[in-house]
């Protein structure tokens, strides 16, 4: 028997550079020039944009 969640995932399609699967879910691409975590997320610190999400505050 097919689960509703599985059916919904089968209907969703990747659009390279716009919607892509990351960590098992379809996510909006924030910056297609980047790779990995940074492709789907922006990280800001107190002073503005920060490329390093592991930076301490």
C-alpha distance matrix in Angstrom:
0.0 3.8 6.6 9.6 11.8 10.4 10.9 14.3 15.3 14.7 17.0 19.6 22.1 24.9 28.4 30.8 33.5 31.8 28.1 26.9 24.4 26.2 25.0 21.3 21.8 23.2 26.8 29.9 32.6 35.8 38.1 37.0 40.2 39.0 36.4 34.1 34.1 37.1 35.2 33.0 35.4 39.0 41.0 44.1 46.8 49.7 51.8 49.2 46.8 46.1 44.5 44.0 41.2 42.6 46.0 47.4 48.8
3.8 0.0 3.8 6.5 8.4 6.7 7.2 10.6 11.5 11.1 13.4 15.8 18.4 21.3 24.8 27.2 29.8 28.0 24.3 23.3 20.9 22.9 22.0 18.2 18.4 19.5 23.1 26.2 28.9 32.2 34.5 33.4 36.6 35.6 33.1 30.9 30.9 33.7 31.7 29.5 32.0 35.6 37.7 40.8 43.6 46.5 48.5 45.8 43.3 42.8 41.2 40.9 38.2 39.8 43.1 44.6 46.0
6.6 3.8 0.0 3.8 5.4 5.3 6.6 8.9 10.1 11.0 13.0 14.8 17.9 20.5 24.0 26.5 28.7 26.6 22.9 22.0 19.5 21.2 20.0 16.4 16.2 17.6 21.0 24.1 27.0 30.1 32.7 32.0 35.2 34.0 31.7 29.3 28.9 31.6 29.9 27.3 29.5 33.0 35.0 38.0 40.7 43.5 45.6 43.0 40.7 40.3 38.9 38.5 35.7 37.2 40.5 41.8 43.0
9.6 6.5 3.8 0.0 3.8 5.4 5.1 6.3 8.7 10.0 10.9 12.7 16.2 19.1 22.2 25.1 27.0 24.6 21.0 20.7 18.8 20.7 20.0 16.5 15.4 16.2 19.3 22.1 25.3 28.2 31.0 30.5 34.0 33.0 31.0 28.9 28.2 30.7 28.7 26.0 28.1 31.5 33.7 36.4 39.3 41.9 44.0 41.3 39.2 39.1 37.9 37.8 34.9 36.8 39.9 41.3 42.1
11.8 8.4 5.4 3.8 0.0 3.8 5.5 5.2 6.3 8.7 10.1 10.9 14.2 16.6 19.9 22.4 24.2 21.9 18.2 17.6 15.4 17.0 16.3 12.8 11.7 12.8 15.9 19.0 22.1 25.0 27.7 27.3 30.7 29.5 27.5 25.2 24.5 27.0 25.2 22.4 24.5 28.0 30.1 32.9 35.8 38.5 40.5 37.9 35.7 35.4 34.2 34.0 31.2 33.1 36.2 37.6 38.6
10.4 6.7 5.3 5.4 3.8 0.0 3.8 5.4 5.1 6.2 8.8 10.1 12.8 15.3 18.8 21.2 23.5 21.6 17.9 16.8 14.5 16.6 16.0 12.2 11.8 12.8 16.4 19.5 22.2 25.5 27.8 26.9 30.2 29.1 26.8 24.7 24.5 27.2 25.1 22.8 25.3 28.9 31.2 34.3 37.2 40.2 42.0 39.2 36.7 36.3 34.7 34.6 32.0 33.8 37.1 38.8 40.0
10.9 7.2 6.6 5.1 5.5 3.8 0.0 3.8 5.4 5.1 6.4 8.9 11.9 15.1 18.3 21.2 23.6 21.4 17.9 17.5 15.9 18.5 18.6 14.9 13.8 13.9 17.4 20.0 22.8 26.1 28.5 27.5 31.0 30.3 28.3 26.6 26.5 28.8 26.4 24.1 26.8 30.3 32.9 35.8 38.9 41.8 43.5 40.5 38.1 38.0 36.4 36.7 34.2 36.3 39.4 41.2 42.3
14.3 10.6 8.9 6.3 5.2 5.4 3.8 0.0 3.8 5.4 5.2 6.5 10.1 13.1 16.0 19.1 21.0 18.6 15.1 15.2 13.9 16.5 16.9 13.5 11.6 11.1 14.3 16.7 19.8 22.9 25.6 24.8 28.4 27.8 26.2 24.5 24.2 26.2 23.8 21.2 23.8 27.1 29.8 32.6 35.8 38.6 40.2 37.2 34.9 35.0 33.6 34.0 31.6 33.9 36.9 38.6 39.5
15.3 11.5 10.1 8.7 6.3 5.1 5.4 3.8 0.0 3.8 5.4 5.2 8.0 10.5 13.9 16.5 18.6 16.6 12.9 12.2 10.6 13.3 13.7 10.3 8.7 8.5 12.1 14.9 17.6 20.9 23.2 22.2 25.7 24.9 23.0 21.3 21.2 23.4 21.0 18.8 21.6 25.1 27.7 30.8 34.0 37.0 38.5 35.5 32.9 32.7 31.1 31.4 29.1 31.3 34.4 36.4 37.6
14.7 11.1 11.0 10.0 8.7 6.2 5.1 5.4 3.8 0.0 3.8 5.5 7.4 10.5 13.8 16.5 19.2 17.5 14.1 13.4 12.2 15.4 16.2 12.7 11.7 11.0 14.6 17.0 19.3 22.9 24.9 23.4 26.7 26.3 24.4 23.1 23.5 25.6 22.9 21.1 24.2 27.7 30.5 33.7 37.0 40.1 41.3 38.2 35.5 35.3 33.5 33.9 31.9 34.2 37.3 39.5 40.8
17.0 13.4 13.0 10.9 10.1 8.8 6.4 5.2 5.4 3.8 0.0 3.8 6.4 10.0 12.6 15.9 18.4 16.3 13.2 13.5 13.3 16.7 18.0 14.9 12.9 11.3 14.4 16.1 18.7 22.1 24.3 22.9 26.5 26.5 25.1 24.1 24.4 26.0 23.0 21.1 24.1 27.4 30.5 33.4 36.8 39.7 40.9 37.6 35.1 35.3 33.7 34.5 32.5 35.1 38.0 40.2 41.2
19.6 15.8 14.8 12.7 10.9 10.1 8.9 6.5 5.2 5.5 3.8 0.0 3.8 6.9 9.6 12.8 15.0 12.7 9.5 10.0 10.0 13.5 15.3 12.5 10.1 7.8 10.7 12.3 14.9 18.3 20.5 19.3 22.9 22.8 21.6 20.7 20.8 22.3 19.3 17.3 20.4 23.7 26.8 29.7 33.2 36.1 37.2 33.9 31.3 31.6 29.9 30.9 29.0 31.7 34.5 36.7 37.7
22.1 18.4 17.9 16.2 14.2 12.8 11.9 10.1 8.0 7.4 6.4 3.8 0.0 3.7 6.5 9.6 12.3 10.7 7.8 8.1 9.0 12.8 15.3 13.0 11.0 8.2 10.7 11.8 13.5 17.1 18.7 16.9 20.4 20.7 19.5 19.1 19.9 21.0 17.7 16.5 19.9 23.1 26.4 29.5 33.0 36.1 36.8 33.4 30.5 30.8 28.8 30.0 28.5 31.3 34.0 36.6 37.8
24.9 21.3 20.5 19.1 16.6 15.3 15.1 13.1 10.5 10.5 10.0 6.9 3.7 0.0 3.8 6.1 8.8 7.8 5.2 4.9 6.9 10.6 13.7 12.2 10.4 7.3 8.9 9.7 10.5 14.3 15.4 13.4 16.7 17.1 15.9 15.9 16.9 17.8 14.4 13.6 17.3 20.4 23.7 26.9 30.4 33.6 34.1 30.7 27.6 27.8 25.6 26.9 25.7 28.6 31.2 34.0 35.3
28.4 24.8 24.0 22.2 19.9 18.8 18.3 16.0 13.9 13.8 12.6 9.6 6.5 3.8 0.0 3.8 6.2 5.4 4.8 6.3 9.5 12.6 16.1 15.3 13.2 9.8 10.1 9.3 9.5 12.9 13.7 11.4 14.8 15.9 15.6 16.4 17.5 17.6 13.8 13.5 17.1 19.7 23.3 26.2 29.9 33.0 33.1 29.5 26.4 27.0 24.9 26.7 25.9 29.0 31.4 34.3 35.4
30.8 27.2 26.5 25.1 22.4 21.2 21.2 19.1 16.5 16.5 15.9 12.8 9.6 6.1 3.8 0.0 3.8 5.5 6.2 6.2 9.6 12.1 15.8 15.7 14.2 11.2 10.9 10.0 8.6 11.9 11.6 8.7 11.7 12.9 12.6 14.0 15.7 15.5 11.7 12.4 16.1 18.5 22.0 25.0 28.6 31.8 31.7 28.1 24.8 25.1 22.7 24.6 24.2 27.2 29.5 32.7 34.0
33.5 29.8 28.7 27.0 24.2 23.5 23.6 21.0 18.6 19.2 18.4 15.0 12.3 8.8 6.2 3.8 0.0 3.8 6.3 7.2 10.8 12.3 16.1 16.8 15.0 12.0 10.5 8.5 6.1 8.6 8.1 5.3 8.7 10.3 10.9 12.7 14.0 13.0 9.2 10.2 13.5 15.5 19.0 21.8 25.5 28.6 28.2 24.6 21.3 21.9 19.7 21.9 21.8 25.0 26.9 30.1 31.3
31.8 28.0 26.6 24.6 21.9 21.6 21.4 18.6 16.6 17.5 16.3 12.7 10.7 7.8 5.4 5.5 3.8 0.0 3.8 6.6 10.3 12.1 15.8 16.0 13.5 10.1 8.3 5.8 5.0 7.8 8.9 7.7 11.5 12.6 13.2 14.2 14.6 13.8 10.2 9.7 12.9 15.0 18.7 21.3 25.1 28.0 28.0 24.3 21.4 22.3 20.6 22.7 22.1 25.5 27.4 30.3 31.1
28.1 24.3 22.9 21.0 18.2 17.9 17.9 15.1 12.9 14.1 13.2 9.5 7.8 5.2 4.8 6.2 6.3 3.8 0.0 3.8 7.1 9.5 12.9 12.6 9.9 6.4 5.5 4.6 5.7 9.3 11.1 10.0 13.8 14.0 13.6 13.7 13.9 14.1 10.7 9.4 12.8 15.7 19.1 22.1 25.7 28.8 29.2 25.7 22.8 23.3 21.5 23.1 21.9 25.1 27.4 30.1 31.1
26.9 23.3 22.0 20.7 17.6 16.8 17.5 15.2 12.2 13.4 13.5 10.0 8.1 4.9 6.3 6.2 7.2 6.6 3.8 0.0 3.8 6.4 10.0 9.8 8.0 5.4 5.5 6.6 6.8 10.5 11.7 10.1 13.5 13.0 11.6 11.2 12.0 13.0 9.8 8.9 12.6 15.9 19.1 22.4 25.8 29.2 29.7 26.4 23.2 23.1 20.9 22.0 20.8 23.6 26.3 29.1 30.5
24.4 20.9 19.5 18.8 15.4 14.5 15.9 13.9 10.6 12.2 13.3 10.0 9.0 6.9 9.5 9.6 10.8 10.3 7.1 3.8 0.0 3.8 6.8 6.1 5.2 4.3 5.9 8.7 9.4 12.8 14.2 13.0 15.9 14.6 12.4 10.9 11.5 13.6 11.1 9.8 13.3 16.9 19.6 23.1 26.3 29.7 30.6 27.5 24.4 23.8 21.5 22.0 20.4 22.8 25.8 28.5 30.1
26.2 22.9 21.2 20.7 17.0 16.6 18.5 16.5 13.3 15.4 16.7 13.5 12.8 10.6 12.6 12.1 12.3 12.1 9.5 6.4 3.8 0.0 3.8 5.4 5.6 6.4 6.5 9.4 9.6 12.3 13.5 12.9 15.3 13.2 10.6 8.2 8.3 11.0 9.4 8.1 11.0 14.7 16.9 20.5 23.5 27.0 28.1 25.2 22.1 21.1 18.7 18.8 17.0 19.2 22.4 24.9 26.7
25.0 22.0 20.0 20.0 16.3 16.0 18.6 16.9 13.7 16.2 18.0 15.3 15.3 13.7 16.1 15.8 16.1 15.8 12.9 10.0 6.8 3.8 0.0 3.8 5.7 8.4 9.0 12.3 12.9 15.2 16.6 16.4 18.5 15.9 13.0 9.8 9.4 12.8 12.2 10.5 12.5 16.2 17.7 21.3 23.8 27.3 28.9 26.4 23.4 22.0 19.8 19.2 16.9 18.5 21.9 24.1 26.0
21.3 18.2 16.4 16.5 12.8 12.2 14.9 13.5 10.3 12.7 14.9 12.5 13.0 12.2 15.3 15.7 16.8 16.0 12.6 9.8 6.1 5.4 3.8 0.0 3.8 7.0 9.2 12.9 14.2 17.0 18.7 18.1 20.7 18.6 15.8 13.0 12.8 16.0 14.7 12.9 15.3 19.0 20.9 24.4 27.1 30.5 32.0 29.4 26.5 25.4 23.3 22.9 20.5 22.2 25.6 27.7 29.5
21.8 18.4 16.2 15.4 11.7 11.8 13.8 11.6 8.7 11.7 12.9 10.1 11.0 10.4 13.2 14.2 15.0 13.5 9.9 8.0 5.2 5.6 5.7 3.8 0.0 3.8 6.1 9.9 11.9 14.8 17.0 16.8 19.8 18.1 15.9 13.6 12.9 15.4 13.8 11.3 13.7 17.4 19.7 23.0 25.9 29.2 30.7 27.9 25.2 24.6 22.9 22.9 20.5 22.6 25.8 27.8 29.2
23.2 19.5 17.6 16.2 12.8 12.8 13.9 11.1 8.5 11.0 11.3 7.8 8.2 7.3 9.8 11.2 12.0 10.1 6.4 5.4 4.3 6.4 8.4 7.0 3.8 0.0 3.8 7.1 9.5 12.7 15.0 14.5 17.9 16.9 15.3 13.7 13.3 15.1 12.7 10.3 13.2 16.8 19.6 22.8 26.1 29.2 30.4 27.3 24.5 24.4 22.7 23.3 21.3 23.9 26.8 29.0 30.2
26.8 23.1 21.0 19.3 15.9 16.4 17.4 14.3 12.1 14.6 14.4 10.7 10.7 8.9 10.1 10.9 10.5 8.3 5.5 5.5 5.9 6.5 9.0 9.2 6.1 3.8 0.0 3.8 6.4 9.1 11.8 12.0 15.4 14.4 13.4 12.1 11.0 12.2 9.9 7.0 9.8 13.2 16.1 19.2 22.6 25.7 26.8 23.6 20.9 21.0 19.5 20.4 18.5 21.4 24.0 26.3 27.3
29.9 26.2 24.1 22.1 19.0 19.5 20.0 16.7 14.9 17.0 16.1 12.3 11.8 9.7 9.3 10.0 8.5 5.8 4.6 6.6 8.7 9.4 12.3 12.9 9.9 7.1 3.8 0.0 3.8 6.3 9.3 9.9 13.5 13.1 13.2 12.8 11.8 11.7 9.0 6.4 9.0 11.7 15.2 17.9 21.5 24.5 25.1 21.7 19.1 19.8 18.5 20.1 18.6 21.9 24.0 26.5 27.1
32.6 28.9 27.0 25.3 22.1 22.2 22.8 19.8 17.6 19.3 18.7 14.9 13.5 10.5 9.5 8.6 6.1 5.0 5.7 6.8 9.4 9.6 12.9 14.2 11.9 9.5 6.4 3.8 0.0 3.8 5.8 6.1 9.7 9.5 10.0 10.5 10.0 9.2 5.9 4.8 7.9 10.3 13.9 16.8 20.4 23.5 23.7 20.2 17.2 17.7 16.0 18.0 17.1 20.5 22.4 25.3 26.2
35.8 32.2 30.1 28.2 25.0 25.5 26.1 22.9 20.9 22.9 22.1 18.3 17.1 14.3 12.9 11.9 8.6 7.8 9.3 10.5 12.8 12.3 15.2 17.0 14.8 12.7 9.1 6.3 3.8 0.0 3.8 6.5 9.2 8.9 10.5 11.3 10.1 8.0 5.8 5.0 6.2 7.3 11.1 13.6 17.3 20.2 20.2 16.6 13.7 14.6 13.4 15.8 15.2 18.9 20.2 23.0 23.6
38.1 34.5 32.7 31.0 27.7 27.8 28.5 25.6 23.2 24.9 24.3 20.5 18.7 15.4 13.7 11.6 8.1 8.9 11.1 11.7 14.2 13.5 16.6 18.7 17.0 15.0 11.8 9.3 5.8 3.8 0.0 3.8 5.5 5.9 8.5 10.4 10.2 7.3 5.0 6.7 8.0 8.5 11.9 14.3 17.8 20.9 20.3 16.6 13.3 14.0 12.2 15.0 15.3 18.8 20.0 23.2 24.1
37.0 33.4 32.0 30.5 27.3 26.9 27.5 24.8 22.2 23.4 22.9 19.3 16.9 13.4 11.4 8.7 5.3 7.7 10.0 10.1 13.0 12.9 16.4 18.1 16.8 14.5 12.0 9.9 6.1 6.5 3.8 0.0 3.8 5.4 7.4 10.1 11.2 9.1 5.8 8.3 10.7 11.9 15.2 17.9 21.3 24.5 23.8 20.2 16.8 17.1 14.8 17.3 17.8 21.0 22.6 25.9 27.2
40.2 36.6 35.2 34.0 30.7 30.2 31.0 28.4 25.7 26.7 26.5 22.9 20.4 16.7 14.8 11.7 8.7 11.5 13.8 13.5 15.9 15.3 18.5 20.7 19.8 17.9 15.4 13.5 9.7 9.2 5.5 3.8 0.0 3.8 6.9 10.4 11.9 9.3 7.2 10.6 12.3 12.7 15.4 17.9 21.0 24.2 23.1 19.6 16.1 16.1 13.4 16.1 17.4 20.4 21.6 25.2 26.6
39.0 35.6 34.0 33.0 29.5 29.1 30.3 27.8 24.9 26.3 26.5 22.8 20.7 17.1 15.9 12.9 10.3 12.6 14.0 13.0 14.6 13.2 15.9 18.6 18.1 16.9 14.4 13.1 9.5 8.9 5.9 5.4 3.8 0.0 3.8 7.0 8.5 6.0 4.9 8.7 10.0 10.8 13.0 16.0 18.8 22.3 21.6 18.4 14.6 13.9 10.8 13.0 14.1 16.9 18.4 22.0 23.7
36.4 33.1 31.7 31.0 27.5 26.8 28.3 26.2 23.0 24.4 25.1 21.6 19.5 15.9 15.6 12.6 10.9 13.2 13.6 11.6 12.4 10.6 13.0 15.8 15.9 15.3 13.4 13.2 10.0 10.5 8.5 7.4 6.9 3.8 0.0 3.8 6.6 6.0 5.0 8.4 10.3 12.1 14.1 17.4 20.2 23.8 23.6 20.6 16.9 15.5 12.1 13.3 13.8 16.2 18.5 22.0 24.1
34.1 30.9 29.3 28.9 25.2 24.7 26.6 24.5 21.3 23.1 24.1 20.7 19.1 15.9 16.4 14.0 12.7 14.2 13.7 11.2 10.9 8.2 9.8 13.0 13.6 13.7 12.1 12.8 10.5 11.3 10.4 10.1 10.4 7.0 3.8 0.0 3.8 5.5 5.6 7.5 9.3 11.7 13.3 16.9 19.5 23.2 23.6 20.9 17.3 15.5 12.3 12.5 12.2 14.3 17.1 20.4 22.6
34.1 30.9 28.9 28.2 24.5 24.5 26.5 24.2 21.2 23.5 24.4 20.8 19.9 16.9 17.5 15.7 14.0 14.6 13.9 12.0 11.5 8.3 9.4 12.8 12.9 13.3 11.0 11.8 10.0 10.1 10.2 11.2 11.9 8.5 6.6 3.8 0.0 3.8 5.5 5.7 6.2 8.8 10.1 13.8 16.4 20.1 20.9 18.3 14.9 13.2 10.6 10.6 9.3 11.8 14.6 17.6 19.6
37.1 33.7 31.6 30.7 27.0 27.2 28.8 26.2 23.4 25.6 26.0 22.3 21.0 17.8 17.6 15.5 13.0 13.8 14.1 13.0 13.6 11.0 12.8 16.0 15.4 15.1 12.2 11.7 9.2 8.0 7.3 9.1 9.3 6.0 6.0 5.5 3.8 0.0 3.8 5.4 5.1 6.4 8.2 11.7 14.5 18.2 18.4 15.5 11.9 10.6 8.0 9.2 8.9 12.1 14.0 17.3 18.9
35.2 31.7 29.9 28.7 25.2 25.1 26.4 23.8 21.0 22.9 23.0 19.3 17.7 14.4 13.8 11.7 9.2 10.2 10.7 9.8 11.1 9.4 12.2 14.7 13.8 12.7 9.9 9.0 5.9 5.8 5.0 5.8 7.2 4.9 5.0 5.6 5.5 3.8 0.0 3.8 6.0 8.2 11.0 14.3 17.6 21.1 21.1 17.9 14.3 13.8 11.3 12.9 12.6 15.8 17.8 21.1 22.5
33.0 29.5 27.3 26.0 22.4 22.8 24.1 21.2 18.8 21.1 21.1 17.3 16.5 13.6 13.5 12.4 10.2 9.7 9.4 8.9 9.8 8.1 10.5 12.9 11.3 10.3 7.0 6.4 4.8 5.0 6.7 8.3 10.6 8.7 8.4 7.5 5.7 5.4 3.8 0.0 3.8 7.1 10.2 13.5 16.9 20.3 20.9 17.7 14.6 14.4 12.6 13.9 12.6 15.9 18.0 20.8 21.9
35.4 32.0 29.5 28.1 24.5 25.3 26.8 23.8 21.6 24.2 24.1 20.4 19.9 17.3 17.1 16.1 13.5 12.9 12.8 12.6 13.3 11.0 12.5 15.3 13.7 13.2 9.8 9.0 7.9 6.2 8.0 10.7 12.3 10.0 10.3 9.3 6.2 5.1 6.0 3.8 0.0 3.8 6.5 9.9 13.2 16.6 17.4 14.4 11.5 11.3 10.2 11.4 9.7 13.3 15.0 17.6 18.4
39.0 35.6 33.0 31.5 28.0 28.9 30.3 27.1 25.1 27.7 27.4 23.7 23.1 20.4 19.7 18.5 15.5 15.0 15.7 15.9 16.9 14.7 16.2 19.0 17.4 16.8 13.2 11.7 10.3 7.3 8.5 11.9 12.7 10.8 12.1 11.7 8.8 6.4 8.2 7.1 3.8 0.0 3.8 6.5 10.1 13.4 13.8 10.7 7.8 8.2 8.1 9.9 8.9 12.7 13.5 16.0 16.3
41.0 37.7 35.0 33.7 30.1 31.2 32.9 29.8 27.7 30.5 30.5 26.8 26.4 23.7 23.3 22.0 19.0 18.7 19.1 19.1 19.6 16.9 17.7 20.9 19.7 19.6 16.1 15.2 13.9 11.1 11.9 15.2 15.4 13.0 14.1 13.3 10.1 8.2 11.0 10.2 6.5 3.8 0.0 3.8 6.8 10.3 11.2 8.7 6.2 5.7 6.6 7.5 6.2 9.8 10.1 12.3 12.5
44.1 40.8 38.0 36.4 32.9 34.3 35.8 32.6 30.8 33.7 33.4 29.7 29.5 26.9 26.2 25.0 21.8 21.3 22.1 22.4 23.1 20.5 21.3 24.4 23.0 22.8 19.2 17.9 16.8 13.6 14.3 17.9 17.9 16.0 17.4 16.9 13.8 11.7 14.3 13.5 9.9 6.5 3.8 0.0 3.8 6.8 7.7 5.5 4.4 5.2 8.1 9.2 8.4 11.4 10.4 11.9 11.1
46.8 43.6 40.7 39.3 35.8 37.2 38.9 35.8 34.0 37.0 36.8 33.2 33.0 30.4 29.9 28.6 25.5 25.1 25.7 25.8 26.3 23.5 23.8 27.1 25.9 26.1 22.6 21.5 20.4 17.3 17.8 21.3 21.0 18.8 20.2 19.5 16.4 14.5 17.6 16.9 13.2 10.1 6.8 3.8 0.0 3.8 5.5 5.4 6.1 5.9 9.4 9.5 8.9 10.8 8.8 9.4 7.9
49.7 46.5 43.5 41.9 38.5 40.2 41.8 38.6 37.0 40.1 39.7 36.1 36.1 33.6 33.0 31.8 28.6 28.0 28.8 29.2 29.7 27.0 27.3 30.5 29.2 29.2 25.7 24.5 23.5 20.2 20.9 24.5 24.2 22.3 23.8 23.2 20.1 18.2 21.1 20.3 16.6 13.4 10.3 6.8 3.8 0.0 3.8 5.8 8.4 9.1 12.8 13.0 12.6 14.0 11.5 11.1 8.4
51.8 48.5 45.6 44.0 40.5 42.0 43.5 40.2 38.5 41.3 40.9 37.2 36.8 34.1 33.1 31.7 28.2 28.0 29.2 29.7 30.6 28.1 28.9 32.0 30.7 30.4 26.8 25.1 23.7 20.2 20.3 23.8 23.1 21.6 23.6 23.6 20.9 18.4 21.1 20.9 17.4 13.8 11.2 7.7 5.5 3.8 0.0 3.8 7.0 8.4 12.1 13.2 13.8 15.4 12.6 13.0 10.8
49.2 45.8 43.0 41.3 37.9 39.2 40.5 37.2 35.5 38.2 37.6 33.9 33.4 30.7 29.5 28.1 24.6 24.3 25.7 26.4 27.5 25.2 26.4 29.4 27.9 27.3 23.6 21.7 20.2 16.6 16.6 20.2 19.6 18.4 20.6 20.9 18.3 15.5 17.9 17.7 14.4 10.7 8.7 5.5 5.4 5.8 3.8 0.0 3.8 6.5 10.0 11.9 12.6 15.0 12.9 14.2 12.7
46.8 43.3 40.7 39.2 35.7 36.7 38.1 34.9 32.9 35.5 35.1 31.3 30.5 27.6 26.4 24.8 21.3 21.4 22.8 23.2 24.4 22.1 23.4 26.5 25.2 24.5 20.9 19.1 17.2 13.7 13.3 16.8 16.1 14.6 16.9 17.3 14.9 11.9 14.3 14.6 11.5 7.8 6.2 4.4 6.1 8.4 7.0 3.8 0.0 3.8 6.7 9.2 10.2 13.1 11.6 13.8 13.3
46.1 42.8 40.3 39.1 35.4 36.3 38.0 35.0 32.7 35.3 35.3 31.6 30.8 27.8 27.0 25.1 21.9 22.3 23.3 23.1 23.8 21.1 22.0 25.4 24.6 24.4 21.0 19.8 17.7 14.6 14.0 17.1 16.1 13.9 15.5 15.5 13.2 10.6 13.8 14.4 11.3 8.2 5.7 5.2 5.9 9.1 8.4 6.5 3.8 0.0 3.8 5.6 7.1 9.7 8.2 10.9 11.2
44.5 41.2 38.9 37.9 34.2 34.7 36.4 33.6 31.1 33.5 33.7 29.9 28.8 25.6 24.9 22.7 19.7 20.6 21.5 20.9 21.5 18.7 19.8 23.3 22.9 22.7 19.5 18.5 16.0 13.4 12.2 14.8 13.4 10.8 12.1 12.3 10.6 8.0 11.3 12.6 10.2 8.1 6.6 8.1 9.4 12.8 12.1 10.0 6.7 3.8 0.0 3.8 6.4 9.0 8.8 12.2 13.6
44.0 40.9 38.5 37.8 34.0 34.6 36.7 34.0 31.4 33.9 34.5 30.9 30.0 26.9 26.7 24.6 21.9 22.7 23.1 22.0 22.0 18.8 19.2 22.9 22.9 23.3 20.4 20.1 18.0 15.8 15.0 17.3 16.1 13.0 13.3 12.5 10.6 9.2 12.9 13.9 11.4 9.9 7.5 9.2 9.5 13.0 13.2 11.9 9.2 5.6 3.8 0.0 3.8 5.4 5.6 9.3 11.4
41.2 38.2 35.7 34.9 31.2 32.0 34.2 31.6 29.1 31.9 32.5 29.0 28.5 25.7 25.9 24.2 21.8 22.1 21.9 20.8 20.4 17.0 16.9 20.5 20.5 21.3 18.5 18.6 17.1 15.2 15.3 17.8 17.4 14.1 13.8 12.2 9.3 8.9 12.6 12.6 9.7 8.9 6.2 8.4 8.9 12.6 13.8 12.6 10.2 7.1 6.4 3.8 0.0 3.8 5.5 8.5 10.4
42.6 39.8 37.2 36.8 33.1 33.8 36.3 33.9 31.3 34.2 35.1 31.7 31.3 28.6 29.0 27.2 25.0 25.5 25.1 23.6 22.8 19.2 18.5 22.2 22.6 23.9 21.4 21.9 20.5 18.9 18.8 21.0 20.4 16.9 16.2 14.3 11.8 12.1 15.8 15.9 13.3 12.7 9.8 11.4 10.8 14.0 15.4 15.0 13.1 9.7 9.0 5.4 3.8 0.0 3.8 6.3 9.4
46.0 43.1 40.5 39.9 36.2 37.1 39.4 36.9 34.4 37.3 38.0 34.5 34.0 31.2 31.4 29.5 26.9 27.4 27.4 26.3 25.8 22.4 21.9 25.6 25.8 26.8 24.0 24.0 22.4 20.2 20.0 22.6 21.6 18.4 18.5 17.1 14.6 14.0 17.8 18.0 15.0 13.5 10.1 10.4 8.8 11.5 12.6 12.9 11.6 8.2 8.8 5.6 5.5 3.8 0.0 3.8 6.6
47.4 44.6 41.8 41.3 37.6 38.8 41.2 38.6 36.4 39.5 40.2 36.7 36.6 34.0 34.3 32.7 30.1 30.3 30.1 29.1 28.5 24.9 24.1 27.7 27.8 29.0 26.3 26.5 25.3 23.0 23.2 25.9 25.2 22.0 22.0 20.4 17.6 17.3 21.1 20.8 17.6 16.0 12.3 11.9 9.4 11.1 13.0 14.2 13.8 10.9 12.2 9.3 8.5 6.3 3.8 0.0 3.8
48.8 46.0 43.0 42.1 38.6 40.0 42.3 39.5 37.6 40.8 41.2 37.7 37.8 35.3 35.4 34.0 31.3 31.1 31.1 30.5 30.1 26.7 26.0 29.5 29.2 30.2 27.3 27.1 26.2 23.6 24.1 27.2 26.6 23.7 24.1 22.6 19.6 18.9 22.5 21.9 18.4 16.3 12.5 11.1 7.9 8.4 10.8 12.7 13.3 11.2 13.6 11.4 10.4 9.4 6.6 3.8 0.0
